[in-house]
Amino acid sequence: YGKGIEDLLPSKISQSCKVTRYGYAFVAITSDYKLVMERRPPKGLLGGMLSFPCSEWPQADFPKFIPPFFADWTVQNQVLTHKFTHFELKLRVAISYISTLPDGFLSNSIDNFDSSKLPSLMRKVYVLAKNCM
C-alpha cells in the first residue's frame, strides 16, 4: 500500500512455453467384446496405471505409425489434446476389431468397464473411441 502498487498484486507469473509431444493410442476390441489394455511401467509418466497401448511420444510431429500388434487399424481424424505439467500431448486414436487378445496384454469386458478407474488421459481416449465405434 505504501508503494501504491496494491492494484497490481498479486501478479500473475507467466508460464514458460510447454513442449508439445505427439503420439497414438490404440483401442482394440476382441470378438468377445473385451478392450485390450496394458499396465504402464512402474516408473515414469502414469507409472503402474492401466492404459490403452500407446506409441512413443516424441517432440517431433506425429511419429511413424507403428501399432503394438498386427490388426486392421483405423486412425481417427480428431486429435485429442491433454496437458501435463511439463508438456502438452496430442494423440490420434486408432481403433481396431480383432479376434483374440494378443499375448502380453490385459483385457477388460466392455459390459462392465469402469472408465473412472483410468487416468484422465486414458478416459479421454476411451470417450473418443467409444464415440467412433
MDTraj code that builds the backbone (N, CA, C; nanometers):
import mdtraj as md
import numpy as np

residues = "TYR GLY LYS GLY ILE GLU ASP LEU LEU PRO SER LYS ILE SER GLN SER CYS LYS VAL THR ARG TYR GLY TYR ALA PHE VAL ALA ILE THR SER ASP TYR LYS LEU VAL MET GLU ARG ARG PRO PRO LYS GLY LEU LEU GLY GLY MET LEU SER PHE PRO CYS SER GLU TRP PRO GLN ALA ASP PHE PRO LYS PHE ILE PRO PRO PHE PHE ALA ASP TRP THR VAL GLN ASN GLN VAL LEU THR HIS LYS PHE THR HIS PHE GLU LEU LYS LEU ARG VAL ALA ILE SER TYR ILE SER THR LEU PRO ASP GLY PHE LEU SER ASN SER ILE ASP ASN PHE ASP SER SER LYS LEU PRO SER LEU MET ARG LYS VAL TYR VAL LEU ALA LYS ASN CYS MET".split()
xyz = np.array([
    [0.0832, -0.1177, 0.0000],
    [0.0000, 0.0000, 0.0000],
    [0.0876, 0.1240, 0.0000],
    [0.1939, 0.1181, 0.0760],
    [0.2855, 0.2316, 0.0834],
    [0.3526, 0.2619, -0.0499],
    [0.3713, 0.1631, -0.1320],
    [0.4342, 0.1816, -0.2628],
    [0.3333, 0.2133, -0.3716],
    [0.2026, 0.2014, -0.3395],
    [0.0987, 0.2329, -0.4374],
    [0.0824, 0.1287, -0.5465],
    [0.1154, 0.0056, -0.5166],
    [0.1047, -0.0998, -0.6190],
    [0.0004, -0.2057, -0.5820],
    [-0.0895, -0.1749, -0.4889],
    [-0.1861, -0.2750, -0.4422],
    [-0.2773, -0.3266, -0.5537],
    [-0.3026, -0.2458, -0.6548],
    [-0.3869, -0.2905, -0.7660],
    [-0.3147, -0.3904, -0.8575],
    [-0.1852, -0.3955, -0.8473],
    [-0.1059, -0.4852, -0.9320],
    [-0.0803, -0.6217, -0.8667],
    [-0.1150, -0.6337, -0.7389],
    [-0.0872, -0.7574, -0.6665],
    [-0.2139, -0.8382, -0.6436],
    [-0.2166, -0.9656, -0.6432],
    [-0.0997, -1.0479, -0.6783],
    [-0.0798, -1.0494, -0.8290],
    [0.0445, -1.0485, -0.8681],
    [0.0722, -1.0508, -1.0121],
    [0.0779, -1.1950, -1.0604],
    [0.0330, -1.2142, -1.1802],
    [0.0314, -1.3480, -1.2393],
    [0.1709, -1.3795, -1.2919],
    [0.2192, -1.4962, -1.2534],
    [0.3511, -1.5383, -1.3000],
    [0.3341, -1.6010, -1.4378],
    [0.4114, -1.5531, -1.5340],
    [0.3996, -1.6091, -1.6689],
    [0.4585, -1.7493, -1.6713],
    [0.3879, -1.8380, -1.7399],
    [0.4356, -1.9750, -1.7515],
    [0.5217, -1.9874, -1.8757],
    [0.6262, -2.0674, -1.8627],
    [0.7127, -2.0880, -1.9776],
    [0.6378, -2.1709, -2.0822],
    [0.6809, -2.1623, -2.2052],
    [0.6171, -2.2368, -2.3129],
    [0.6359, -2.3863, -2.2897],
    [0.5288, -2.4603, -2.3030],
    [0.5357, -2.6049, -2.2864],
    [0.5735, -2.6700, -2.4190],
    [0.6446, -2.7769, -2.4080],
    [0.6805, -2.8574, -2.5237],
    [0.5556, -2.9350, -2.5662],
    [0.5388, -2.9569, -2.6949],
    [0.4283, -3.0388, -2.7439],
    [0.4850, -3.1712, -2.7924],
    [0.4212, -3.2802, -2.7473],
    [0.4582, -3.4143, -2.7898],
    [0.3408, -3.4749, -2.8664],
    [0.3707, -3.5761, -2.9472],
    [0.2697, -3.6351, -3.0347],
    [0.2755, -3.7876, -3.0263],
    [0.1612, -3.8514, -3.0478],
    [0.1617, -3.9972, -3.0468],
    [0.0278, -4.0561, -3.0857],
    [0.0191, -4.1874, -3.0682],
    [-0.1020, -4.2628, -3.0997],
    [-0.1433, -4.3440, -2.9778],
    [-0.2737, -4.3593, -2.9604],
    [-0.3294, -4.4521, -2.8625],
    [-0.4074, -4.5565, -2.9419],
    [-0.3964, -4.6818, -2.9009],
    [-0.4552, -4.7923, -2.9756],
    [-0.5662, -4.8582, -2.8939],
    [-0.6884, -4.8515, -2.9458],
    [-0.8031, -4.9133, -2.8794],
    [-0.8485, -5.0301, -2.9654],
    [-0.8312, -5.1502, -2.9107],
    [-0.8710, -5.2716, -2.9827],
    [-0.9797, -5.3432, -2.9040],
    [-1.0756, -5.3993, -2.9763],
    [-1.1870, -5.4717, -2.9164],
    [-1.1853, -5.6134, -2.9733],
    [-1.1866, -5.7110, -2.8841],
    [-1.1847, -5.8508, -2.9276],
    [-1.3245, -5.8959, -2.9679],
    [-1.3322, -6.0108, -3.0329],
    [-1.4617, -6.0628, -3.0792],
    [-1.5550, -6.0982, -2.9630],
    [-1.4993, -6.1189, -2.8423],
    [-1.5850, -6.1434, -2.7261],
    [-1.6043, -6.0152, -2.6431],
    [-1.5925, -5.9007, -2.7086],
    [-1.6229, -5.7679, -2.6531],
    [-1.5377, -5.7322, -2.5315],
    [-1.4086, -5.7477, -2.5481],
    [-1.3145, -5.7060, -2.4442],
    [-1.2209, -5.6010, -2.5009],
    [-1.1871, -5.5038, -2.4173],
    [-1.0917, -5.4000, -2.4554],
    [-0.9512, -5.4480, -2.4261],
    [-0.8597, -5.4246, -2.5179],
    [-0.7197, -5.4613, -2.4988],
    [-0.6508, -5.3480, -2.4237],
    [-0.5900, -5.3834, -2.3096],
    [-0.5270, -5.2842, -2.2225],
    [-0.3849, -5.3296, -2.1888],
    [-0.3125, -5.2413, -2.1208],
    [-0.1814, -5.2771, -2.0692],
    [-0.1571, -5.2015, -1.9391],
    [-0.0639, -5.2491, -1.8603],
    [-0.0236, -5.1803, -1.7382],
    [0.1038, -5.1045, -1.7721],
    [0.1044, -4.9744, -1.7473],
    [0.2228, -4.8935, -1.7787],
    [0.3377, -4.9320, -1.6863],
    [0.4607, -4.9093, -1.7306],
    [0.5764, -4.9416, -1.6448],
    [0.5645, -4.8706, -1.5096],
    [0.6175, -4.9312, -1.4036],
    [0.6003, -4.8744, -1.2700],
    [0.6616, -4.7354, -1.2519],
    [0.7670, -4.7066, -1.3250],
    [0.8301, -4.5749, -1.3141],
    [0.8015, -4.4947, -1.4392],
    [0.7938, -4.3646, -1.4231],
    [0.7685, -4.2781, -1.5369],
    [0.6266, -4.2249, -1.5368],
    [0.5920, -4.1611, -1.6458],
    [0.4618, -4.0978, -1.6599],
    [0.3493, -4.2004, -1.6518],
    [0.2488, -4.1738, -1.5699],
    [0.1344, -4.2633, -1.5480],
    [0.1807, -4.4009, -1.5003],
    [0.2883, -4.4030, -1.4227],
    [0.3514, -4.5259, -1.3764],
    [0.2560, -4.6228, -1.3078],
    [0.2552, -4.7464, -1.3559],
    [0.1780, -4.8539, -1.2974],
    [0.0282, -4.8486, -1.3244],
    [-0.0166, -4.7507, -1.4016],
    [-0.1604, -4.7354, -1.4252],
    [-0.2060, -4.8160, -1.5467],
    [-0.3355, -4.8484, -1.5462],
    [-0.3978, -4.9176, -1.6580],
    [-0.4086, -4.8206, -1.7755],
    [-0.3815, -4.8698, -1.8951],
    [-0.3737, -4.7816, -2.0105],
    [-0.4085, -4.8576, -2.1380],
    [-0.4504, -4.7834, -2.2391],
    [-0.4560, -4.8402, -2.3728],
    [-0.3132, -4.8374, -2.4257],
    [-0.2746, -4.9326, -2.5094],
    [-0.1394, -4.9284, -2.5657],
    [-0.1173, -4.7960, -2.6396],
    [0.0015, -4.7426, -2.6270],
    [0.0364, -4.6149, -2.6916],
    [0.1700, -4.6256, -2.7624],
    [0.1895, -4.5351, -2.8567],
    [0.3195, -4.5223, -2.9225],
    [0.4111, -4.4427, -2.8304],
    [0.5323, -4.4199, -2.8753],
    [0.6212, -4.3250, -2.8079],
    [0.5623, -4.1862, -2.8257],
    [0.6042, -4.0903, -2.7456],
    [0.5539, -3.9531, -2.7532],
    [0.6687, -3.8561, -2.7822],
    [0.7183, -3.8540, -2.9052],
    [0.8301, -3.7636, -2.9374],
    [0.7852, -3.6183, -2.9510],
    [0.8823, -3.5293, -2.9512],
    [0.8532, -3.3861, -2.9659],
    [0.8333, -3.3463, -3.1104],
    [0.8726, -3.4307, -3.2031],
    [0.8507, -3.4003, -3.3452],
    [0.7031, -3.4209, -3.3748],
    [0.6642, -3.4010, -3.4990],
    [0.5260, -3.4243, -3.5380],
    [0.4916, -3.5723, -3.5146],
    [0.3705, -3.6121, -3.5455],
    [0.3263, -3.7485, -3.5186],
    [0.4302, -3.8485, -3.5683],
    [0.4662, -3.9457, -3.4820],
    [0.5683, -4.0426, -3.5214],
    [0.5143, -4.1382, -3.6275],
    [0.6035, -4.2171, -3.6823],
    [0.5633, -4.3199, -3.7780],
    [0.4611, -4.4101, -3.7088],
    [0.3582, -4.4507, -3.7816],
    [0.2512, -4.5321, -3.7264],
    [0.3001, -4.6760, -3.7096],
    [0.3326, -4.7130, -3.5844],
    [0.3790, -4.8482, -3.5540],
    [0.2897, -4.9046, -3.4433],
    [0.1870, -4.9842, -3.4801],
    [0.0953, -5.0398, -3.3801],
    [0.1645, -5.1423, -3.2901],
    [0.1073, -5.1679, -3.1729],
    [0.1670, -5.2634, -3.0790],
    [0.1507, -5.4091, -3.1231],
    [0.0564, -5.4350, -3.2146],
    [0.0359, -5.5679, -3.2705],
    [-0.0383, -5.5524, -3.4031],
    [-0.0336, -5.6570, -3.4846],
    [-0.0954, -5.6516, -3.6168],
    [-0.2474, -5.6525, -3.6048],
    [-0.3120, -5.5602, -3.6746],
    [-0.4582, -5.5515, -3.6818],
    [-0.4923, -5.4549, -3.7939],
    [-0.6188, -5.4475, -3.8278],
    [-0.6670, -5.3550, -3.9297],
    [-0.7083, -5.2256, -3.8587],
    [-0.6145, -5.1356, -3.8390],
    [-0.6356, -5.0140, -3.7602],
    [-0.6986, -4.9031, -3.8440],
    [-0.7897, -4.8295, -3.7827],
    [-0.8475, -4.7090, -3.8427],
    [-0.8111, -4.5922, -3.7530],
    [-0.7324, -4.4991, -3.8072],
    [-0.6901, -4.3827, -3.7296],
    [-0.7978, -4.2748, -3.7417],
    [-0.8447, -4.2271, -3.6289],
    [-0.9482, -4.1242, -3.6262],
    [-0.8887, -3.9886, -3.6635],
    [-0.9686, -3.9047, -3.7262],
    [-0.9209, -3.7728, -3.7685],
    [-0.9043, -3.6766, -3.6516],
    [-0.9882, -3.6906, -3.5510],
    [-0.9840, -3.5990, -3.4373],
    [-0.8552, -3.6169, -3.3578],
    [-0.7932, -3.5053, -3.3190],
    [-0.6726, -3.5083, -3.2377],
    [-0.7114, -3.4735, -3.0947],
    [-0.6746, -3.5600, -3.0035],
    [-0.7039, -3.5417, -2.8620],
    [-0.5871, -3.4662, -2.7987],
    [-0.6146, -3.3658, -2.7169],
    [-0.5098, -3.2886, -2.6506],
    [-0.5206, -3.3059, -2.5000],
    [-0.4051, -3.3294, -2.4365],
    [-0.4005, -3.3432, -2.2910],
    [-0.2797, -3.2657, -2.2402],
    [-0.2981, -3.1915, -2.1321],
    [-0.1881, -3.1115, -2.0770],
    [-0.1353, -3.1746, -1.9495],
    [-0.0073, -3.2050, -1.9508],
    [0.0648, -3.2472, -1.8324],
    [0.1331, -3.1230, -1.7762],
    [0.1942, -3.1333, -1.6601],
    [0.2566, -3.0147, -1.6005],
    [0.3721, -2.9616, -1.6844],
    [0.4461, -3.0486, -1.7513],
    [0.5648, -3.0040, -1.8235],
    [0.5576, -3.0208, -1.9751],
    [0.4474, -3.0722, -2.0272],
    [0.4307, -3.0760, -2.1730],
    [0.2843, -3.0981, -2.2086],
    [0.2547, -3.0671, -2.3345],
    [0.1211, -3.0903, -2.3894],
    [0.1318, -3.2103, -2.4836],
    [0.0327, -3.2995, -2.4775],
    [0.0331, -3.4190, -2.5606],
    [-0.0822, -3.4144, -2.6590],
    [-0.0524, -3.4415, -2.7847],
    [-0.1551, -3.4525, -2.8884],
    [-0.1545, -3.5972, -2.9364],
    [-0.2691, -3.6629, -2.9206],
    [-0.2813, -3.8038, -2.9587],
    [-0.3842, -3.8223, -3.0678],
    [-0.3566, -3.9157, -3.1567],
    [-0.4559, -3.9659, -3.2505],
    [-0.4929, -4.1049, -3.2014],
    [-0.6197, -4.1363, -3.2071],
    [-0.6677, -4.2656, -3.1592],
    [-0.6910, -4.3581, -3.2786],
    [-0.6345, -4.4785, -3.2689],
    [-0.6536, -4.5819, -3.3711],
    [-0.7412, -4.6906, -3.3108],
    [-0.8399, -4.7368, -3.3881],
    [-0.9350, -4.8361, -3.3399],
    [-0.9297, -4.9587, -3.4309],
    [-0.9426, -5.0764, -3.3682],
    [-0.9454, -5.1992, -3.4459],
    [-1.0305, -5.3034, -3.3746],
    [-1.0914, -5.3905, -3.4535],
    [-1.1631, -5.5069, -3.4024],
    [-1.0768, -5.6277, -3.4347],
    [-1.0488, -5.7095, -3.3323],
    [-0.9596, -5.8235, -3.3502],
    [-1.0289, -5.9501, -3.2987],
    [-0.9768, -6.0655, -3.3381],
    [-1.0423, -6.1901, -3.2974],
    [-1.0065, -6.2301, -3.1543],
    [-0.8791, -6.2260, -3.1189],
    [-0.8388, -6.2709, -2.9850],
    [-0.7413, -6.1731, -2.9207],
    [-0.7286, -6.1847, -2.7904],
    [-0.6376, -6.0996, -2.7138],
    [-0.4929, -6.1345, -2.7487],
    [-0.4128, -6.0358, -2.7908],
    [-0.2716, -6.0629, -2.8211],
    [-0.1949, -6.0982, -2.6930],
    [-0.0908, -6.1779, -2.7076],
    [-0.0070, -6.2151, -2.5930],
    [0.0531, -6.0912, -2.5278],
    [0.0604, -6.0947, -2.3962],
    [0.1246, -5.9866, -2.3221],
    [0.0337, -5.8698, -2.2887],
    [-0.0931, -5.8756, -2.3258],
    [-0.1852, -5.7661, -2.2979],
    [-0.2936, -5.8110, -2.2002],
    [-0.3572, -5.7148, -2.1367],
    [-0.4675, -5.7393, -2.0440],
    [-0.5986, -5.7139, -2.1169],
    [-0.7091, -5.7574, -2.0578],
    [-0.8389, -5.7289, -2.1195],
    [-0.9400, -5.6897, -2.0131],
    [-1.0362, -5.6112, -2.0536],
    [-1.1482, -5.5702, -1.9696],
    [-1.2750, -5.5825, -2.0516],
    [-1.3754, -5.6458, -1.9956],
    [-1.5025, -5.6618, -2.0645],
    [-1.5687, -5.5249, -2.0843],
    [-1.6192, -5.5007, -2.2035],
    [-1.6867, -5.3742, -2.2317],
    [-1.8133, -5.3619, -2.1482],
    [-1.8788, -5.4758, -2.1224],
    [-2.0058, -5.4745, -2.0493],
    [-1.9957, -5.4118, -1.9104],
    [-1.8871, -5.4377, -1.8384],
    [-1.8747, -5.3821, -1.7039],
    [-1.7506, -5.2933, -1.6887],
    [-1.7078, -5.2321, -1.7977],
    [-1.5881, -5.1481, -1.7952],
    [-1.6165, -5.0172, -1.7232],
    [-1.5324, -4.9845, -1.6269],
    [-1.5459, -4.8613, -1.5489],
    [-1.4314, -4.7676, -1.5862],
    [-1.4575, -4.6753, -1.6761],
    [-1.3516, -4.5848, -1.7238],
    [-1.3049, -4.4884, -1.6156],
    [-1.3793, -4.4738, -1.5067],
    [-1.3377, -4.3820, -1.3998],
    [-1.2118, -4.4323, -1.3287],
    [-1.1752, -4.5574, -1.3499],
    [-1.0538, -4.6118, -1.2876],
    [-0.9293, -4.5839, -1.3728],
    [-0.9487, -4.5222, -1.4869],
    [-0.8370, -4.4890, -1.5756],
    [-0.7832, -4.3499, -1.5428],
    [-0.6554, -4.3239, -1.5745],
    [-0.6061, -4.1868, -1.5658],
    [-0.6836, -4.0979, -1.6631],
    [-0.6913, -3.9697, -1.6364],
    [-0.7758, -3.8798, -1.7165],
    [-0.7409, -3.8840, -1.8653],
    [-0.6149, -3.8986, -1.9001],
    [-0.5764, -3.9079, -2.0415],
    [-0.6431, -4.0288, -2.1066],
    [-0.6410, -4.1431, -2.0395],
    [-0.6985, -4.2643, -2.0970],
    [-0.8512, -4.2592, -2.0986],
    [-0.9117, -4.1840, -2.0077],
    [-1.0573, -4.1637, -2.0137],
    [-1.0925, -4.0861, -2.1396],
    [-1.0107, -3.9871, -2.1736],
    [-1.0335, -3.9103, -2.2968],
    [-1.0224, -4.0020, -2.4191],
    [-0.9222, -4.0887, -2.4188],
    [-0.9036, -4.1844, -2.5289],
    [-1.0273, -4.2740, -2.5398],
    [-1.0742, -4.3256, -2.4258],
    [-1.1900, -4.4144, -2.4236],
    [-1.3141, -4.3452, -2.4777],
    [-1.3392, -4.2224, -2.4348],
    [-1.4577, -4.1486, -2.4794],
    [-1.4529, -4.1254, -2.6311],
    [-1.3374, -4.0838, -2.6812],
    [-1.3250, -4.0612, -2.8253],
    [-1.3484, -4.1913, -2.9007],
    [-1.2871, -4.3016, -2.8545],
    [-1.3020, -4.4307, -2.9228],
    [-1.4463, -4.4792, -2.9150],
    [-1.5084, -4.4645, -2.8005],
    [-1.6463, -4.5110, -2.7821],
    [-1.7410, -4.4377, -2.8780],
    [-1.7165, -4.3084, -2.8987],
    [-1.8000, -4.2299, -2.9898],
    [-1.7789, -4.2689, -3.1361],
    [-1.6697, -4.3371, -3.1651],
    [-1.6389, -4.3754, -3.3031],
    [-1.6683, -4.5223, -3.3328],
    [-1.7023, -4.5999, -3.2305],
    [-1.7270, -4.7431, -3.2510],
    [-1.8626, -4.7673, -3.3112],
])
top = md.Topology()
chain = top.add_chain()
for i, resn in enumerate(residues, 1):
    res = top.add_residue(resn, chain, resSeq=i)
    for name in ("N", "CA", "C"):
        top.add_atom(name, md.element.get_by_symbol(name[0]), res)
traj = md.Trajectory(xyz[None], top)
